[in-house]
């Protein structure tokens, strides 16, 4: 499976690691795994590391994915950091950021993991 997911029991941050070609169903399965994990807790934060991954989603599938996250996330507020190294993945992540971000859910896209981790650790927004 190109997406693995786990929740850090100390920080409560969801960590997703994705490689290869990703489908909407694979992404949704990883998200649902985290949502069921009792270690995933407030402040709600998620780190998607898409190192070498290529999303294979249409625009409609991406919008449906965002709608699913907004409808099913464990809390109204949160932070999602997405690390994308491939240009295609970076572009799709930026589209996700545009569709998903609002006053309650803050999403940002990064080229490196360290910057993403630092942003997730900052106060200022209620974390995802």
Biotite code that builds the C-alpha atoms (Angstrom):
import biotite.structure as struc

atoms = struc.array([
    struc.Atom([0.000, 0.000, 0.000], chain_id="A", res_id=1, res_name="UNK", atom_name="CA", element="C"),
    struc.Atom([1.505, 3.338, -0.987], chain_id="A", res_id=2, res_name="UNK", atom_name="CA", element="C"),
    struc.Atom([0.167, 5.134, 2.130], chain_id="A", res_id=3, res_name="UNK", atom_name="CA", element="C"),
    struc.Atom([1.096, 4.204, 5.665], chain_id="A", res_id=4, res_name="UNK", atom_name="CA", element="C"),
    struc.Atom([-0.293, 6.025, 8.675], chain_id="A", res_id=5, res_name="UNK", atom_name="CA", element="C"),
    struc.Atom([0.360, 6.161, 12.389], chain_id="A", res_id=6, res_name="UNK", atom_name="CA", element="C"),
    struc.Atom([-0.285, 8.527, 15.266], chain_id="A", res_id=7, res_name="UNK", atom_name="CA", element="C"),
    struc.Atom([2.542, 9.619, 17.545], chain_id="A", res_id=8, res_name="UNK", atom_name="CA", element="C"),
    struc.Atom([1.340, 8.588, 21.035], chain_id="A", res_id=9, res_name="UNK", atom_name="CA", element="C"),
    struc.Atom([3.241, 11.476, 22.667], chain_id="A", res_id=10, res_name="UNK", atom_name="CA", element="C"),
    struc.Atom([2.232, 14.397, 20.430], chain_id="A", res_id=11, res_name="UNK", atom_name="CA", element="C"),
    struc.Atom([-1.009, 13.037, 18.989], chain_id="A", res_id=12, res_name="UNK", atom_name="CA", element="C"),
    struc.Atom([0.132, 14.117, 15.519], chain_id="A", res_id=13, res_name="UNK", atom_name="CA", element="C"),
    struc.Atom([-0.988, 11.903, 12.633], chain_id="A", res_id=14, res_name="UNK", atom_name="CA", element="C"),
    struc.Atom([1.874, 10.982, 10.315], chain_id="A", res_id=15, res_name="UNK", atom_name="CA", element="C"),
    struc.Atom([1.134, 9.800, 6.805], chain_id="A", res_id=16, res_name="UNK", atom_name="CA", element="C"),
    struc.Atom([3.877, 8.548, 4.513], chain_id="A", res_id=17, res_name="UNK", atom_name="CA", element="C"),
    struc.Atom([3.031, 8.161, 0.841], chain_id="A", res_id=18, res_name="UNK", atom_name="CA", element="C"),
    struc.Atom([5.020, 6.791, -2.080], chain_id="A", res_id=19, res_name="UNK", atom_name="CA", element="C"),
    struc.Atom([4.227, 5.811, -5.627], chain_id="A", res_id=20, res_name="UNK", atom_name="CA", element="C"),
    struc.Atom([0.919, 6.471, -7.325], chain_id="A", res_id=21, res_name="UNK", atom_name="CA", element="C"),
    struc.Atom([-1.902, 7.311, -4.902], chain_id="A", res_id=22, res_name="UNK", atom_name="CA", element="C"),
    struc.Atom([-5.592, 6.812, -5.483], chain_id="A", res_id=23, res_name="UNK", atom_name="CA", element="C"),
    struc.Atom([-8.458, 8.518, -3.688], chain_id="A", res_id=24, res_name="UNK", atom_name="CA", element="C"),
    struc.Atom([-9.459, 5.228, -2.031], chain_id="A", res_id=25, res_name="UNK", atom_name="CA", element="C"),
    struc.Atom([-5.938, 4.642, -0.670], chain_id="A", res_id=26, res_name="UNK", atom_name="CA", element="C"),
    struc.Atom([-5.828, 8.150, 0.774], chain_id="A", res_id=27, res_name="UNK", atom_name="CA", element="C"),
    struc.Atom([-9.293, 7.770, 2.329], chain_id="A", res_id=28, res_name="UNK", atom_name="CA", element="C"),
    struc.Atom([-8.367, 4.414, 3.889], chain_id="A", res_id=29, res_name="UNK", atom_name="CA", element="C"),
    struc.Atom([-5.319, 5.978, 5.593], chain_id="A", res_id=30, res_name="UNK", atom_name="CA", element="C"),
    struc.Atom([-7.377, 8.943, 6.825], chain_id="A", res_id=31, res_name="UNK", atom_name="CA", element="C"),
    struc.Atom([-10.057, 6.671, 8.270], chain_id="A", res_id=32, res_name="UNK", atom_name="CA", element="C"),
    struc.Atom([-7.391, 4.553, 10.005], chain_id="A", res_id=33, res_name="UNK", atom_name="CA", element="C"),
    struc.Atom([-6.106, 7.664, 11.789], chain_id="A", res_id=34, res_name="UNK", atom_name="CA", element="C"),
    struc.Atom([-9.586, 8.948, 12.670], chain_id="A", res_id=35, res_name="UNK", atom_name="CA", element="C"),
    struc.Atom([-10.246, 5.640, 14.486], chain_id="A", res_id=36, res_name="UNK", atom_name="CA", element="C"),
    struc.Atom([-6.955, 5.792, 16.423], chain_id="A", res_id=37, res_name="UNK", atom_name="CA", element="C"),
    struc.Atom([-7.494, 6.866, 20.047], chain_id="A", res_id=38, res_name="UNK", atom_name="CA", element="C"),
    struc.Atom([-4.018, 8.439, 20.109], chain_id="A", res_id=39, res_name="UNK", atom_name="CA", element="C"),
    struc.Atom([-5.193, 11.035, 17.550], chain_id="A", res_id=40, res_name="UNK", atom_name="CA", element="C"),
    struc.Atom([-6.333, 13.859, 19.766], chain_id="A", res_id=41, res_name="UNK", atom_name="CA", element="C"),
    struc.Atom([-6.460, 17.584, 20.282], chain_id="A", res_id=42, res_name="UNK", atom_name="CA", element="C"),
    struc.Atom([-4.734, 19.649, 19.145], chain_id="A", res_id=43, res_name="UNK", atom_name="CA", element="C"),
    struc.Atom([-5.677, 18.009, 15.815], chain_id="A", res_id=44, res_name="UNK", atom_name="CA", element="C"),
    struc.Atom([-2.626, 17.976, 13.539], chain_id="A", res_id=45, res_name="UNK", atom_name="CA", element="C"),
    struc.Atom([-1.602, 15.899, 10.546], chain_id="A", res_id=46, res_name="UNK", atom_name="CA", element="C"),
    struc.Atom([1.624, 15.605, 8.568], chain_id="A", res_id=47, res_name="UNK", atom_name="CA", element="C"),
    struc.Atom([1.450, 14.167, 5.065], chain_id="A", res_id=48, res_name="UNK", atom_name="CA", element="C"),
    struc.Atom([4.882, 13.296, 3.668], chain_id="A", res_id=49, res_name="UNK", atom_name="CA", element="C"),
    struc.Atom([4.422, 12.654, -0.026], chain_id="A", res_id=50, res_name="UNK", atom_name="CA", element="C"),
    struc.Atom([8.087, 12.059, -0.788], chain_id="A", res_id=51, res_name="UNK", atom_name="CA", element="C"),
    struc.Atom([8.190, 10.601, -4.278], chain_id="A", res_id=52, res_name="UNK", atom_name="CA", element="C"),
    struc.Atom([4.399, 10.188, -4.399], chain_id="A", res_id=53, res_name="UNK", atom_name="CA", element="C"),
    struc.Atom([2.169, 11.067, -7.321], chain_id="A", res_id=54, res_name="UNK", atom_name="CA", element="C"),
    struc.Atom([-1.548, 11.548, -6.637], chain_id="A", res_id=55, res_name="UNK", atom_name="CA", element="C"),
    struc.Atom([-3.713, 9.923, -9.310], chain_id="A", res_id=56, res_name="UNK", atom_name="CA", element="C"),
    struc.Atom([-6.838, 11.958, -8.610], chain_id="A", res_id=57, res_name="UNK", atom_name="CA", element="C"),
    struc.Atom([-9.099, 13.977, -10.832], chain_id="A", res_id=58, res_name="UNK", atom_name="CA", element="C"),
    struc.Atom([-10.238, 17.431, -9.761], chain_id="A", res_id=59, res_name="UNK", atom_name="CA", element="C"),
    struc.Atom([-13.614, 15.962, -8.788], chain_id="A", res_id=60, res_name="UNK", atom_name="CA", element="C"),
    struc.Atom([-11.966, 13.250, -6.679], chain_id="A", res_id=61, res_name="UNK", atom_name="CA", element="C"),
    struc.Atom([-9.844, 15.879, -4.949], chain_id="A", res_id=62, res_name="UNK", atom_name="CA", element="C"),
    struc.Atom([-12.933, 17.956, -4.138], chain_id="A", res_id=63, res_name="UNK", atom_name="CA", element="C"),
    struc.Atom([-14.682, 14.824, -2.827], chain_id="A", res_id=64, res_name="UNK", atom_name="CA", element="C"),
    struc.Atom([-11.644, 14.056, -0.659], chain_id="A", res_id=65, res_name="UNK", atom_name="CA", element="C"),
    struc.Atom([-11.725, 17.560, 0.825], chain_id="A", res_id=66, res_name="UNK", atom_name="CA", element="C"),
    struc.Atom([-15.472, 17.254, 1.454], chain_id="A", res_id=67, res_name="UNK", atom_name="CA", element="C"),
    struc.Atom([-14.897, 13.929, 3.228], chain_id="A", res_id=68, res_name="UNK", atom_name="CA", element="C"),
    struc.Atom([-12.187, 15.409, 5.466], chain_id="A", res_id=69, res_name="UNK", atom_name="CA", element="C"),
    struc.Atom([-14.361, 18.404, 6.364], chain_id="A", res_id=70, res_name="UNK", atom_name="CA", element="C"),
    struc.Atom([-17.399, 16.237, 7.097], chain_id="A", res_id=71, res_name="UNK", atom_name="CA", element="C"),
    struc.Atom([-15.643, 13.474, 9.052], chain_id="A", res_id=72, res_name="UNK", atom_name="CA", element="C"),
    struc.Atom([-12.657, 14.974, 10.860], chain_id="A", res_id=73, res_name="UNK", atom_name="CA", element="C"),
    struc.Atom([-12.729, 14.560, 14.632], chain_id="A", res_id=74, res_name="UNK", atom_name="CA", element="C"),
    struc.Atom([-12.945, 18.317, 15.296], chain_id="A", res_id=75, res_name="UNK", atom_name="CA", element="C"),
    struc.Atom([-13.807, 21.529, 13.483], chain_id="A", res_id=76, res_name="UNK", atom_name="CA", element="C"),
    struc.Atom([-10.349, 22.994, 13.939], chain_id="A", res_id=77, res_name="UNK", atom_name="CA", element="C"),
    struc.Atom([-6.976, 21.673, 12.877], chain_id="A", res_id=78, res_name="UNK", atom_name="CA", element="C"),
    struc.Atom([-3.745, 21.908, 10.932], chain_id="A", res_id=79, res_name="UNK", atom_name="CA", element="C"),
    struc.Atom([-2.598, 19.824, 7.987], chain_id="A", res_id=80, res_name="UNK", atom_name="CA", element="C"),
    struc.Atom([0.967, 20.061, 6.683], chain_id="A", res_id=81, res_name="UNK", atom_name="CA", element="C"),
    struc.Atom([1.697, 18.444, 3.324], chain_id="A", res_id=82, res_name="UNK", atom_name="CA", element="C"),
    struc.Atom([5.249, 17.796, 2.144], chain_id="A", res_id=83, res_name="UNK", atom_name="CA", element="C"),
    struc.Atom([5.490, 17.231, -1.600], chain_id="A", res_id=84, res_name="UNK", atom_name="CA", element="C"),
    struc.Atom([8.748, 16.888, -3.498], chain_id="A", res_id=85, res_name="UNK", atom_name="CA", element="C"),
    struc.Atom([7.412, 16.107, -6.972], chain_id="A", res_id=86, res_name="UNK", atom_name="CA", element="C"),
    struc.Atom([5.960, 19.032, -8.906], chain_id="A", res_id=87, res_name="UNK", atom_name="CA", element="C"),
    struc.Atom([2.747, 17.150, -9.745], chain_id="A", res_id=88, res_name="UNK", atom_name="CA", element="C"),
    struc.Atom([2.199, 16.231, -6.090], chain_id="A", res_id=89, res_name="UNK", atom_name="CA", element="C"),
    struc.Atom([3.028, 19.790, -5.013], chain_id="A", res_id=90, res_name="UNK", atom_name="CA", element="C"),
    struc.Atom([0.430, 21.156, -7.433], chain_id="A", res_id=91, res_name="UNK", atom_name="CA", element="C"),
    struc.Atom([-2.249, 18.731, -6.232], chain_id="A", res_id=92, res_name="UNK", atom_name="CA", element="C"),
    struc.Atom([-1.374, 19.534, -2.618], chain_id="A", res_id=93, res_name="UNK", atom_name="CA", element="C"),
    struc.Atom([-1.750, 23.247, -3.347], chain_id="A", res_id=94, res_name="UNK", atom_name="CA", element="C"),
    struc.Atom([-5.198, 22.530, -4.804], chain_id="A", res_id=95, res_name="UNK", atom_name="CA", element="C"),
    struc.Atom([-6.078, 20.592, -1.656], chain_id="A", res_id=96, res_name="UNK", atom_name="CA", element="C"),
    struc.Atom([-4.818, 23.547, 0.400], chain_id="A", res_id=97, res_name="UNK", atom_name="CA", element="C"),
    struc.Atom([-7.033, 25.924, -1.565], chain_id="A", res_id=98, res_name="UNK", atom_name="CA", element="C"),
    struc.Atom([-10.137, 23.739, -1.261], chain_id="A", res_id=99, res_name="UNK", atom_name="CA", element="C"),
    struc.Atom([-9.607, 22.685, 2.383], chain_id="A", res_id=100, res_name="UNK", atom_name="CA", element="C"),
    struc.Atom([-8.363, 25.774, 4.190], chain_id="A", res_id=101, res_name="UNK", atom_name="CA", element="C"),
    struc.Atom([-10.843, 27.921, 5.992], chain_id="A", res_id=102, res_name="UNK", atom_name="CA", element="C"),
    struc.Atom([-10.992, 29.743, 9.311], chain_id="A", res_id=103, res_name="UNK", atom_name="CA", element="C"),
    struc.Atom([-11.112, 26.419, 11.174], chain_id="A", res_id=104, res_name="UNK", atom_name="CA", element="C"),
    struc.Atom([-8.799, 24.191, 9.153], chain_id="A", res_id=105, res_name="UNK", atom_name="CA", element="C"),
    struc.Atom([-5.374, 25.503, 8.267], chain_id="A", res_id=106, res_name="UNK", atom_name="CA", element="C"),
    struc.Atom([-3.494, 23.688, 5.507], chain_id="A", res_id=107, res_name="UNK", atom_name="CA", element="C"),
    struc.Atom([-0.024, 24.448, 4.165], chain_id="A", res_id=108, res_name="UNK", atom_name="CA", element="C"),
    struc.Atom([2.196, 22.805, 1.566], chain_id="A", res_id=109, res_name="UNK", atom_name="CA", element="C"),
    struc.Atom([5.960, 22.470, 1.979], chain_id="A", res_id=110, res_name="UNK", atom_name="CA", element="C"),
    struc.Atom([8.911, 21.153, -0.004], chain_id="A", res_id=111, res_name="UNK", atom_name="CA", element="C"),
    struc.Atom([10.733, 19.808, 3.081], chain_id="A", res_id=112, res_name="UNK", atom_name="CA", element="C"),
    struc.Atom([9.669, 17.893, 6.176], chain_id="A", res_id=113, res_name="UNK", atom_name="CA", element="C"),
    struc.Atom([11.520, 20.040, 8.709], chain_id="A", res_id=114, res_name="UNK", atom_name="CA", element="C"),
    struc.Atom([9.646, 23.206, 7.726], chain_id="A", res_id=115, res_name="UNK", atom_name="CA", element="C"),
    struc.Atom([6.346, 21.322, 7.894], chain_id="A", res_id=116, res_name="UNK", atom_name="CA", element="C"),
    struc.Atom([7.141, 19.931, 11.351], chain_id="A", res_id=117, res_name="UNK", atom_name="CA", element="C"),
    struc.Atom([8.114, 23.380, 12.642], chain_id="A", res_id=118, res_name="UNK", atom_name="CA", element="C"),
    struc.Atom([4.874, 24.881, 11.354], chain_id="A", res_id=119, res_name="UNK", atom_name="CA", element="C"),
    struc.Atom([2.793, 22.114, 12.968], chain_id="A", res_id=120, res_name="UNK", atom_name="CA", element="C"),
    struc.Atom([4.524, 22.769, 16.290], chain_id="A", res_id=121, res_name="UNK", atom_name="CA", element="C"),
    struc.Atom([3.695, 26.479, 16.315], chain_id="A", res_id=122, res_name="UNK", atom_name="CA", element="C"),
    struc.Atom([0.784, 27.970, 18.155], chain_id="A", res_id=123, res_name="UNK", atom_name="CA", element="C"),
    struc.Atom([-1.508, 30.403, 16.491], chain_id="A", res_id=124, res_name="UNK", atom_name="CA", element="C"),
    struc.Atom([-4.068, 28.155, 14.859], chain_id="A", res_id=125, res_name="UNK", atom_name="CA", element="C"),
    struc.Atom([-6.022, 25.440, 16.516], chain_id="A", res_id=126, res_name="UNK", atom_name="CA", element="C"),
    struc.Atom([-4.278, 22.320, 15.160], chain_id="A", res_id=127, res_name="UNK", atom_name="CA", element="C"),
    struc.Atom([-6.049, 19.066, 12.560], chain_id="A", res_id=128, res_name="UNK", atom_name="CA", element="C"),
])
